[in-house]
């Protein structure tokens, strides 16, 4: 026949599942957005930096061609040099002369590029002209000026231009970031290399860009310098990497704190829900258990009273036996009620102890006397061993004797035919150990931790046939701990049990 979990457990599972759905799933979506933000953080930082440098780059892009056109050519060392108003050379040694379509220069690549462009001296307007020309697969900045039918020109030095750009930009910089301005020339693979050559060239260019300084912002120069881009690169640490790393670290820390808080909240809430569900089930089981335990003595008491009231017992000896059994059932009922009240006082913190310095022999005698007074039936063999001289302890006699009595009662109840019980007291350093050992059914290892929990009883055939509320060991542990001691268990299923109470020795 199929068994079903109790409704309380089902309610806990539904509540916890609802908690997961309403909290964990939305938080997972939020975390996903956070991860996407972390991934895209560098792109966002780069956009912000590009916007910050946009105005400076636009101003420099407009100013650069005008400044270069204001420079003039001067002949020195049999070379033509482009010189600005302050006397700075802006060109390289690779100069040329163009007369008609005839090119005179020692630079073969430059000569080939000019011929391929079908340049003619008649094409150049008066004054200094600037244009870009693909030389050797790379865009090159060319400056030229016609004089008396001949055009004189040279390659413009990219390093000299970048130096001028940095000097001009200092007047417009609004950021303290160490940067420099560069000219980025367009490159194309040499003709005739085919698809693989172009692919290899693109890979090499991408690798050079990845290994080189990152470009924070860039702007294409106006025609006829459209093959060049004006860019800003950092001279120190990459600000985009620094800002994105800092922001990512903040995101990761916040995300970790969020998940840590969420995990703690879910675990704590789950534990509270489970504890409440378990406590509710334990209360239900306790009510059922106590009701069953109360019903047995109450039924017996009522039966004995009815027997006496109806005059069914005529013999005085039988009357005395009925009265004895009635007294025994009344004591049993009183003990059960007192145990429940004791637990209630312990749980609410209203349990009061009256400790005094006693010899352990006094405590043992009190517990053994109460145990023997219960007139236990069967072939009981109880051995008691107390060291001489007995050590002193500072305890509440009634409370500790009650804890020992509970262990003795359990040893008797859960022993089968072999009713051998031993109570041994010994001193171990600064502790006094009270050991109660039996040869009964024993306790499985999986139940060792839970045996001291309130209302918990080991589920086996003998336990179900034996009276008990599941509070005795829980009360005993609370009493012992209130006196600064410990209670431990050593047991194996079918080999008996050994309970040990450890109490601190009183200093004399």
C-alpha positions as CSV (number, residue, x, y, z in Angstrom):
1,X,0.0,0.0,0.0
2,X,1.5,3.4,-1.0
3,X,2.4,5.8,1.7
4,X,2.0,9.6,1.3
5,X,4.0,12.3,3.1
6,X,2.1,14.3,5.7
7,X,0.3,17.4,4.6
8,X,2.7,19.6,6.6
9,X,5.7,18.4,4.6
10,X,3.8,18.9,1.4
11,X,2.9,22.4,2.4
12,X,6.6,23.1,3.2
13,X,7.6,21.8,-0.2
14,X,5.0,24.0,-2.0
15,X,6.0,27.1,0.0
16,X,9.7,26.5,-0.6
17,X,9.1,25.9,-4.4
18,X,7.1,29.2,-4.5
19,X,9.9,30.9,-2.8
20,X,12.4,29.7,-5.4
21,X,10.1,30.7,-8.3
22,X,9.4,34.2,-6.9
23,X,12.9,35.1,-5.8
24,X,15.6,33.0,-7.4
25,X,14.3,33.0,-11.0
26,X,13.9,36.9,-11.2
27,X,17.3,37.3,-9.5
28,X,18.8,35.0,-12.0
29,X,17.5,37.2,-14.8
30,X,18.8,40.3,-13.0
31,X,22.2,38.6,-12.7
32,X,22.1,37.8,-16.4
33,X,21.7,41.5,-17.2
34,X,24.6,42.1,-14.8
35,X,26.8,39.6,-16.6
36,X,25.9,41.3,-20.0
37,X,26.8,44.7,-18.5
38,X,30.1,43.3,-17.3
39,X,30.9,41.9,-20.8
40,X,29.9,45.1,-22.5
41,X,31.6,47.4,-20.0
42,X,34.8,48.1,-22.1
43,X,32.7,49.0,-25.1
44,X,30.7,51.4,-23.0
45,X,33.9,53.0,-21.6
46,X,35.4,53.3,-25.1
47,X,32.2,55.1,-26.2
48,X,32.5,57.5,-23.4
49,X,36.1,58.2,-24.1
50,X,35.4,58.6,-27.8
51,X,32.7,61.2,-27.0
52,X,35.1,63.0,-24.7
53,X,37.8,63.4,-27.4
54,X,35.5,64.1,-30.3
55,X,35.6,67.9,-30.1
56,X,39.5,67.9,-29.8
57,X,39.8,65.6,-32.8
58,X,37.5,67.7,-35.0
59,X,39.4,70.8,-34.2
60,X,42.7,69.2,-35.0
61,X,41.4,67.6,-38.2
62,X,40.4,71.0,-39.5
63,X,43.6,72.8,-38.3
64,X,46.1,70.2,-39.6
65,X,45.7,70.6,-43.4
66,X,45.7,74.4,-43.0
67,X,48.9,74.4,-41.0
68,X,50.7,72.0,-43.5
69,X,49.6,74.1,-46.5
70,X,51.1,77.2,-44.8
71,X,54.5,75.6,-44.9
72,X,57.0,76.2,-47.8
73,X,59.7,74.2,-49.6
74,X,63.3,75.0,-49.1
75,X,66.3,73.5,-50.9
76,X,69.1,72.3,-48.7
77,X,71.7,69.5,-49.1
78,X,70.4,69.0,-52.7
79,X,67.1,68.0,-51.2
80,X,63.7,69.8,-51.0
81,X,62.4,70.2,-47.4
82,X,59.0,71.2,-46.3
83,X,59.5,73.8,-43.5
84,X,56.9,75.4,-41.3
85,X,56.8,79.0,-40.1
86,X,58.9,78.1,-37.1
87,X,61.6,76.5,-39.1
88,X,60.7,72.8,-38.3
89,X,61.3,70.3,-41.0
90,X,58.1,68.5,-41.7
91,X,59.2,66.2,-44.6
92,X,61.6,63.2,-45.0
93,X,64.7,63.0,-47.2
94,X,62.5,61.3,-49.9
95,X,61.9,64.4,-52.1
96,X,61.0,64.4,-55.8
97,X,60.7,66.7,-58.8
98,X,57.9,66.4,-61.4
99,X,58.3,68.1,-64.7
100,X,55.5,67.3,-67.0
101,X,55.1,63.5,-66.4
102,X,58.7,62.9,-65.8
103,X,59.5,62.0,-62.2
104,X,63.0,62.5,-60.7
105,X,63.6,60.9,-57.3
106,X,65.9,58.4,-55.7
107,X,62.8,56.7,-54.1
108,X,61.7,54.0,-56.5
109,X,58.5,53.2,-54.7
110,X,57.5,56.9,-54.7
111,X,58.4,57.2,-58.4
112,X,56.2,54.1,-59.2
113,X,53.3,55.5,-57.2
114,X,53.5,58.9,-59.0
115,X,53.6,57.3,-62.4
116,X,50.8,54.9,-61.6
117,X,48.7,57.9,-60.6
118,X,49.6,59.5,-64.0
119,X,50.5,62.7,-62.2
120,X,51.5,65.7,-64.2
121,X,53.0,69.1,-63.2
122,X,50.1,70.8,-64.8
123,X,47.7,69.2,-62.3
124,X,49.0,71.1,-59.3
125,X,47.6,74.5,-58.4
126,X,49.8,77.3,-57.0
127,X,50.9,77.1,-53.5
128,X,51.5,74.0,-51.3
129,X,49.3,71.0,-52.1
130,X,48.6,68.1,-49.7
131,X,47.3,64.7,-50.8
132,X,47.5,61.0,-49.9
133,X,49.1,58.5,-52.2
134,X,49.4,54.7,-51.8
135,X,53.2,54.0,-51.8
136,X,54.2,50.4,-51.3
137,X,50.7,49.4,-50.1
138,X,50.6,52.1,-47.5
139,X,49.0,55.5,-47.5
140,X,51.7,58.2,-47.6
141,X,51.2,61.9,-47.0
142,X,52.6,63.9,-49.9
143,X,53.3,67.7,-50.0
144,X,54.1,69.4,-53.4
145,X,54.5,73.0,-54.7
146,X,54.9,74.1,-58.3
147,X,57.7,76.5,-59.1
148,X,58.4,77.7,-62.7
149,X,56.8,74.7,-64.4
150,X,58.4,72.1,-62.1
151,X,56.7,70.6,-59.1
152,X,58.8,70.0,-56.1
153,X,57.6,67.6,-53.4
154,X,58.4,65.2,-50.6
155,X,57.0,62.7,-48.2
156,X,55.6,64.4,-45.1
157,X,57.2,62.9,-41.9
158,X,54.5,61.2,-39.9
159,X,56.6,61.6,-36.7
160,X,57.0,65.4,-37.3
161,X,53.2,65.8,-37.8
162,X,52.4,63.8,-34.7
163,X,54.8,66.0,-32.7
164,X,53.0,69.2,-34.0
165,X,49.6,67.6,-33.2
166,X,50.7,67.0,-29.6
167,X,51.9,70.6,-29.2
168,X,48.7,72.0,-30.7
169,X,46.5,69.8,-28.7
170,X,48.0,70.9,-25.3
171,X,46.0,74.1,-25.7
172,X,42.7,72.3,-26.0
173,X,43.1,69.3,-23.7
174,X,40.5,69.1,-20.9
175,X,41.7,65.7,-19.5
176,X,44.7,64.9,-17.4
177,X,45.2,61.6,-19.1
178,X,48.7,61.2,-20.7
179,X,47.9,60.8,-24.4
180,X,49.5,61.4,-27.8
181,X,48.0,62.1,-31.2
182,X,48.8,59.8,-34.1
183,X,48.2,59.5,-37.8
184,X,46.9,56.1,-38.8
185,X,47.5,55.3,-42.4
186,X,45.4,53.0,-44.5
187,X,47.1,49.9,-45.7
188,X,46.3,47.6,-48.6
189,X,47.9,44.4,-49.7
190,X,50.2,44.6,-52.8
191,X,48.5,43.9,-56.1
192,X,48.5,40.3,-57.4
193,X,48.6,38.5,-54.0
194,X,45.1,37.2,-54.4
195,X,42.6,36.3,-51.7
196,X,45.0,34.5,-49.4
197,X,47.4,37.5,-49.6
198,X,44.7,39.9,-48.6
199,X,43.6,37.6,-45.8
200,X,47.1,37.4,-44.5
201,X,47.5,41.1,-44.7
202,X,44.3,41.7,-42.8
203,X,45.4,39.2,-40.1
204,X,48.8,41.0,-39.7
205,X,47.1,44.4,-39.5
206,X,44.6,43.1,-36.9
207,X,47.5,41.6,-34.9
208,X,49.5,44.8,-35.0
209,X,46.4,46.8,-33.8
210,X,45.8,44.3,-30.9
211,X,49.5,44.4,-29.8
212,X,49.9,48.1,-30.3
213,X,48.6,50.9,-28.1
214,X,44.7,51.0,-28.0
215,X,43.1,53.9,-29.9
216,X,40.8,55.8,-27.6
217,X,39.1,57.8,-30.4
218,X,39.7,58.6,-34.1
219,X,38.5,60.7,-36.9
220,X,39.1,60.5,-40.7
221,X,40.8,63.5,-42.2
222,X,38.9,65.4,-44.9
223,X,39.6,65.0,-48.7
224,X,42.2,64.7,-50.1
225,X,43.7,63.2,-47.0
226,X,40.9,60.6,-46.6
227,X,43.4,57.7,-46.4
228,X,44.5,58.9,-43.0
229,X,42.8,58.9,-39.6
230,X,43.6,61.1,-36.7
231,X,43.7,59.1,-33.5
232,X,44.3,59.4,-29.7
233,X,46.3,56.7,-27.9
234,X,47.4,56.6,-24.2
235,X,51.0,56.9,-23.3
236,X,50.6,55.3,-19.9
237,X,48.0,52.8,-18.7
238,X,45.1,52.2,-20.9
239,X,42.3,54.3,-19.4
240,X,39.6,52.2,-21.0
241,X,41.1,49.0,-19.5
242,X,41.5,50.7,-16.1
243,X,38.0,52.1,-16.0
244,X,36.4,49.0,-17.3
245,X,38.4,46.8,-14.9
246,X,37.4,49.0,-12.0
247,X,33.7,49.0,-13.1
248,X,33.8,45.2,-13.7
249,X,35.3,44.7,-10.2
250,X,32.5,46.8,-8.7
251,X,29.9,44.8,-10.7
252,X,31.4,41.5,-9.7
253,X,31.6,42.5,-6.0
254,X,28.0,43.8,-6.0
255,X,26.8,40.7,-7.9
256,X,28.7,38.5,-5.4
257,X,27.2,40.4,-2.4
258,X,23.8,40.1,-4.0
259,X,24.1,36.3,-4.5
260,X,25.6,35.9,-1.0
261,X,22.7,37.8,0.5
262,X,20.2,36.0,-1.7
263,X,21.7,32.6,-0.8
264,X,21.7,33.4,2.9
265,X,18.1,34.7,2.7
266,X,16.9,31.6,0.8
267,X,18.7,29.2,3.1
268,X,17.6,31.0,6.2
269,X,14.0,31.2,5.0
270,X,14.1,27.6,4.0
271,X,15.5,26.5,7.4
272,X,12.9,28.6,9.2
273,X,10.1,27.1,7.1
274,X,11.4,23.6,7.5
275,X,11.9,24.1,11.3
276,X,8.4,25.5,11.6
277,X,7.0,22.6,9.6
278,X,9.0,20.1,11.6
279,X,8.0,21.7,14.9
280,X,4.3,21.6,13.8
281,X,4.6,18.0,13.0
282,X,6.4,17.3,16.3
283,X,3.7,19.1,18.2
284,X,1.1,17.0,16.4
285,X,3.0,13.8,17.2
286,X,3.5,15.0,20.8
287,X,-0.2,15.6,21.3
288,X,-1.0,12.2,19.8
289,X,1.7,10.5,21.9
290,X,0.8,12.2,25.2
291,X,-2.9,11.6,24.5
292,X,-2.1,7.9,24.1
293,X,0.1,7.8,27.2
294,X,-2.5,9.6,29.2
295,X,-5.3,7.4,28.0
296,X,-3.7,4.2,29.3
297,X,-3.4,5.2,33.0
298,X,-6.6,7.1,33.0
299,X,-8.4,4.1,31.6
300,X,-6.9,1.9,34.2
301,X,-7.7,4.3,37.0
302,X,-11.3,4.5,35.8
303,X,-11.6,0.7,35.6
304,X,-10.2,0.2,39.1
305,X,-12.5,2.9,40.5
306,X,-15.6,1.4,38.8
307,X,-14.6,-2.0,40.1
308,X,-14.4,-0.7,43.7
309,X,-17.6,1.4,43.3
310,X,-19.7,-1.5,42.0
311,X,-18.5,-3.7,44.9
312,X,-17.1,-6.4,42.7
313,X,-14.1,-7.0,44.9
314,X,-15.1,-8.5,48.3
315,X,-11.8,-10.0,49.4
316,X,-9.7,-7.4,51.5
317,X,-6.5,-8.8,49.9
318,X,-7.9,-8.2,46.4
319,X,-9.1,-4.7,47.5
320,X,-5.5,-3.9,48.6
321,X,-4.1,-5.2,45.3
322,X,-6.6,-3.0,43.4
323,X,-5.7,0.0,45.5
324,X,-2.0,-0.7,45.0
325,X,-2.4,-0.8,41.2
326,X,-4.6,2.3,41.4
327,X,-1.8,4.1,43.3
328,X,0.8,2.8,40.7
329,X,-1.2,4.1,37.8
330,X,-1.8,7.4,39.5
331,X,2.0,7.8,40.1
332,X,2.6,7.0,36.5
333,X,0.1,9.6,35.4
334,X,1.7,12.1,37.7
335,X,5.1,11.3,36.4
336,X,4.1,11.9,32.8
337,X,2.4,15.2,33.6
338,X,5.4,16.3,35.7
339,X,7.8,15.5,32.9
340,X,5.7,17.6,30.4
341,X,5.6,20.5,32.9
342,X,9.4,20.2,33.5
343,X,10.1,20.5,29.7
344,X,7.8,23.5,29.5
345,X,9.7,25.2,32.3
346,X,13.0,24.4,30.7
347,X,11.9,25.6,27.3
348,X,10.6,28.9,28.7
349,X,13.6,29.4,31.0
350,X,11.6,29.2,34.2
351,X,13.4,26.1,35.4
352,X,15.2,26.9,38.7
353,X,18.1,24.9,40.2
354,X,19.3,24.9,43.7
355,X,22.9,23.7,43.5
356,X,24.9,22.6,46.5
357,X,28.2,20.9,47.2
358,X,27.5,17.2,47.5
359,X,29.4,13.9,47.3
360,X,28.6,11.9,44.2
361,X,27.5,9.0,46.4
362,X,24.6,11.1,47.7
363,X,23.4,11.9,44.2
364,X,23.7,8.2,43.2
365,X,21.9,7.0,46.3
366,X,19.0,9.4,45.6
367,X,18.6,8.1,42.0
368,X,19.0,4.4,42.9
369,X,16.5,4.7,45.7
370,X,13.9,6.3,43.4
371,X,14.6,3.6,40.8
372,X,14.1,0.7,43.3
373,X,11.0,2.4,44.8
374,X,9.2,1.8,41.5
375,X,9.0,-1.9,42.4
376,X,10.2,-3.0,39.0
377,X,9.2,-6.6,38.0
378,X,11.5,-9.1,36.4
379,X,14.9,-10.5,37.1
380,X,16.7,-7.1,37.6
381,X,20.4,-7.1,38.3
382,X,21.6,-3.6,39.2
383,X,25.3,-3.0,40.1
384,X,26.5,0.3,41.4
385,X,30.2,1.3,41.7
386,X,31.3,4.6,43.3
387,X,34.9,5.5,44.0
388,X,36.2,5.8,47.5
389,X,36.5,8.5,48.6
390,X,33.7,9.9,46.4
391,X,34.5,13.3,44.7
392,X,32.4,16.3,45.4
393,X,30.2,18.0,42.9
394,X,28.2,21.3,42.9
395,X,24.8,20.3,41.6
396,X,21.1,20.3,42.2
397,X,20.5,17.0,43.9
398,X,17.0,16.5,42.7
399,X,17.7,17.5,39.1
400,X,20.8,15.4,38.6
401,X,19.3,12.4,40.4
402,X,16.3,12.8,38.0
403,X,18.6,12.7,35.0
404,X,20.3,9.6,36.3
405,X,16.9,8.0,37.1
406,X,15.8,8.7,33.5
407,X,18.8,6.8,32.2
408,X,18.2,3.9,34.6
409,X,14.5,3.8,33.6
410,X,15.4,3.7,29.9
411,X,18.0,1.0,30.5
412,X,15.3,-1.1,32.2
413,X,12.6,-0.5,29.6
414,X,14.7,-1.2,26.6
415,X,16.4,-4.3,27.9
416,X,14.9,-7.6,26.9
417,X,15.3,-10.7,29.0
418,X,18.8,-9.7,30.1
419,X,18.1,-7.1,32.8
420,X,21.7,-6.4,33.8
421,X,22.2,-2.7,34.4
422,X,25.4,-1.1,35.8
423,X,25.9,2.4,37.2
424,X,29.5,3.3,37.4
425,X,31.1,6.5,38.7
426,X,34.7,7.5,38.1
427,X,36.9,10.6,38.1
428,X,38.7,11.5,34.8
429,X,40.9,14.6,35.4
430,X,38.6,17.4,36.3
431,X,35.4,15.5,35.4
432,X,33.1,13.1,37.2
433,X,31.6,10.5,34.8
434,X,28.3,8.7,35.6
435,X,28.0,5.8,33.2
436,X,24.7,3.8,32.9
437,X,25.2,0.6,30.8
438,X,22.7,-2.0,29.7
439,X,22.6,-5.1,27.5
440,X,19.4,-4.2,25.7
441,X,18.4,-3.6,22.1
442,X,20.9,-0.8,21.5
443,X,20.5,2.2,19.2
444,X,21.4,2.5,15.5
445,X,24.2,4.9,14.7
446,X,21.9,7.0,12.5
447,X,19.8,7.8,15.6
448,X,22.7,8.8,17.9
449,X,22.4,12.5,17.1
450,X,18.6,12.7,17.3
451,X,18.1,10.6,20.4
452,X,18.4,13.7,22.6
453,X,15.9,15.7,20.6
454,X,12.5,16.5,22.1
455,X,9.7,14.1,21.2
456,X,12.0,11.9,19.2
457,X,11.8,8.1,19.7
458,X,13.6,5.4,17.8
459,X,11.1,3.7,15.5
460,X,11.3,-0.1,16.3
461,X,9.0,-2.7,17.5
462,X,10.1,-2.6,21.2
463,X,9.9,1.2,21.2
464,X,6.3,1.1,19.9
465,X,5.4,-1.3,22.7
466,X,7.1,0.7,25.4
467,X,5.7,3.7,27.2
468,X,7.3,7.1,26.7
469,X,6.9,10.7,25.7
470,X,10.2,11.2,23.9
471,X,11.1,13.9,26.5
472,X,13.3,12.0,29.0
473,X,16.6,12.2,27.3
474,X,16.0,15.8,26.1
475,X,15.3,16.9,29.7
476,X,18.3,15.0,30.9
477,X,20.6,16.7,28.4
478,X,19.2,20.2,29.3
479,X,19.7,19.5,33.0
480,X,23.3,18.3,32.6
481,X,24.2,21.2,30.3
482,X,22.7,23.7,32.8
483,X,25.3,22.3,35.3
484,X,28.2,22.8,32.8
485,X,28.4,19.1,31.8
486,X,27.9,16.9,28.9
487,X,25.9,13.7,28.1
488,X,27.2,11.2,25.5
489,X,26.1,7.9,24.0
490,X,27.9,4.8,22.9
491,X,25.7,2.1,21.4
492,X,25.3,-0.4,18.6
493,X,22.2,-2.0,17.4
494,X,21.6,-5.3,19.4
495,X,24.6,-4.8,21.7
496,X,23.2,-2.5,24.4
497,X,23.8,1.2,25.2
498,X,26.1,3.2,27.4
499,X,25.1,6.7,28.4
500,X,27.7,8.9,30.2
501,X,27.0,12.1,32.1
502,X,30.1,14.3,32.7
503,X,30.0,16.9,35.4
504,X,32.8,19.2,36.6
505,X,34.5,18.2,39.9
506,X,33.9,20.7,42.7
507,X,37.2,22.3,43.9
508,X,37.6,21.8,47.6
